[in-house]
Amino acid sequence: MTVREAPAAPATATAPAAGKRRHRTGFALLGGQLLLVAAVLAVLQWAVDSGRVKRIYLASPTEILGAYPALFTEQDLLGNLLLTLGEAAAGASLALVLGVATGVWMGLSRNAGTFLNPFVAALMAVPKVTIIPLLTLYLGIGAAHKIVIVFLFCYFLFVYNTIAGIKQVSADHLKVARSFGASRAQLIRKVVLPSATTSIVAAIKVETGTALVAALFAEITASKGGLGNLLNRAVGVYDTASVFALVLFTTVLSALIISGVGLLERKVLLRWKHS
């Protein structure tokens, strides 16, 4: 008499159990992260309230939160924020356009790449901090000063990332486009730039944070307004709570901007890839 083996359970039967385990693991990790943040905040609050750390060096979490109403109402935080974002966006946009154009030129023309590469590399190696006083002398402390500084911080990565993206362009794609009579402008627009999009978007993700930091740095150096100016004033009067509040505000803002660029990458870049 032959004993029949019981049929194996379908593989899909384990899917719900695996999904539940992943959810439990995710909730456990999130809970652990929240507990760690709460513990750090509690320690900081205790350290300041107990006098173990002087308030001139560190503000407690409650003092930091309490600084925001005055920053919004008395220091015009939103107006200064818009000023800083405008300077960062203008400088980064200029760097994106000129950096990609330079990268395309250097990447597609061997002579242009050989001729320009030493100069671009030398300019990139110049410490930006050393020329900021000269830029202040040349441009004053207005918006142009901040835009140029942001541009200098962002331009070179766009150049080299574009060149790296162009090197990944398939030679077969270029041959097919040329065989159909595509002009040089059509090759750049239809073949080269879509192929280099991944590298360019990677540079955009990096430079969104860099542009904001560069604008803040320029405003701290010399400015009439902006978040960097607010930081300068808070440091000047030893308002530690406002300093930490502005640092926290800028950090959250930078994280949100980078997340927005990541969302744009997923939506737009995937469309490029599947077009």
Secondary structure, DSSP 8 states (H G I E B T S, - for coil): ----------GGGGHHHHHHHHHHHHHHHHHHHHHHHHHHHHHHHHHHHTTSS-TTT---HHHHHHHHHHHHHTS-HHHHHHHHHHHHHHHHHHHHHHHHHHHHHHHH-HHHHHHHHHHHHHHHHS-HHHHHHHHHHHHTTSHHHHHHHHHHHHHHHHHHHHHHHHHTS-HHHHHHHHHTT--HHHHIIIIIHHHHHHHHHHHHHHHHHHHHHHHHHHHHHS-SSSHHHHHHHHHHTT-HHHHHHHHHHHHHHHHHHHHHHHHHIIIIIHHHHH-
